[in-house]
Amino acid sequence: MKQFVKSILAAVLIMILGTMPVFAMSSSNGLSSDQQSVVKISDRRGNWIADGLLTITNLRNGKIGIDMSTFCHVNVDEIQMEISVEQYIGNDWEQIDYLTYNFYPTNGQLSQATVDTEITCPELNESYRLVGWHTVFVGSGSESLKTTTGGITITNH
């Protein structure tokens, strides 16, 4: 019953985040003039991973807002989320930062994990994107899902 309630709450959260008005204008390099870029992977159910969510936001204070969630439809032993922060330099994306977060069960249960953080932007008025890896571990096995946001320009106001 607890798992069912958690699944319903996770679905409601995903629906709320999915219905927020976020429209990214894409170009050949994936850059957007909007203040937020969200990628939601749907119908990618694996053996353990139900869904992954990755969001980049221009916080308008020279910082990059990062939100990442991993949802599992079973309890797992560990959830690892890795985030590559990339800047558009020249004609290509270059990694400028790499973040890793590990989550372990509390009270023997772990079926979802969320990271909500911000980092200081090294250069203002430049384009940034996120590439995320959602990895879950069960016993000696693992399963991964990759998400990538579109690029957005980070400003100070």
N, C-alpha and C positions, 0 to 999 in steps of 0.2 A: 504494500500500500504506500509506504514511504517513497519507493522508487517511482510509483505512478504519479504521486503528487509532485515530486521533483521534475519528472518529465513534463508534466503539464506546465509547471512554472517556467521551465527552460523554454518550452514552446511559446509561451506567452511573451517572454523576454525577446525571443527571436522575432516574433511577429511584430512587436512594438518597434524594435530596431529596424526591421525590414520595411516597415511602413512609413518611417520618417522620410520626409521629402529630401532625397539626395539624388541629384541628377548630375552626372559627370559628363562633360563634353569630351569625347575622346578624339585624339588625333593620332597620327602615325606613331608617336613616341609615348602615348598613354598619358600625356599631361592634361591637367584640368585647371580651369580658372576658379573652380568652386573651393569652398573652405573645408570640405570634408570629402573623403573618398572611402567607401565601404565595399567590402567584398564579402558575400555570403555564399557559401557552398551548400547547395540543396541537393537532396536525393543522392548523397554520396555515402550512404550507410555502408560501413564495413562490418567486420566481425565485432568491433568494439566501438569505433568512432561513429557517432550519429551525425555530427555537424561541426563546422568550424566557422568562426566569425573573426574578421580583422578589419579595424577601422583606423584611418589616419585623419587627424583634425588639425587645422590651423587655429591655434588658441589665441592668435592675434597679440601675443605678448613675446614674440620671438621664440616660442616653444612649440614643439610638435606633440600633439596629443596622440596617445597610443592606447587602443582598446583591443584586446584579443581574448576570445573565449573558445574553449573546447568542450563539447558535449558528447558524452558517451551514453549508450543505451544499456550498458551493464556497468557494474562496479569494476574498477581496474586497480592495479597495484601502484601505478605512477602515471602522472600526466606531465609531459615536458613540452614547453612552448618556447620556441626560438624565434627571434625577430631580427631580421636584417634591415637596418635603416639605410636607404640608398639615396644618393643625390644625383640629379641629372647633370652630368658634366660633359661638355662637348656634344657628342652624339650618342652617349651611352650612359647607363646607370652604373654608379660606382658605390660600393659599400663604404659607409663612413662610421657605422656603429653596429654592434651585435649584442643582443640581450638574450639571456637564457633564464627561464623560470622553471622550477620543478615543484610539483605538488604531490603530497603523499596522503594516504587515507587518514581520516580522523574517525575514531569509533568504528574502524574497519570498513568505512565506506568512502568511495571517491568515484563520482560519475560526471563531475564537471569542474572546470577551473576557469578563472577569469583574471586577466591582468589589466589594470587601469593605471597608466603612468604617463609621465611627460618627460621629454628631454629638451635641453637647450639646443636650439638650432645653431650650427656653426656659422652659417652665412644666411643672412636675410634675403628675401626676394629671390630665392632660388627654389627649384622644384625638388620635392622629396616623395618617396614612396616607401612602402613596407612590403617585405616578403616574409611570410610566416610559415613555420613548420609546426604542426600539431602532432605530437607523437604520444601514444599510450603504450604502456607495458603491462602485460598480463602473463604471470609466470615467466617463462623464458622467451615468450613471443612479444612482438611489437607490431604496431600499425601506425602509419603516418598519413597526413593530409597536408598539402601545400596550399597556401592562400597568398594572393598578391593584390595589393590595392593599386589604384591608378595614382598618377602623380599629382600633387598639389603644390602651390606656391606658399611658402611660409613667410608671413609678414609680421611686423611689429605693431600694426594697428589695423 
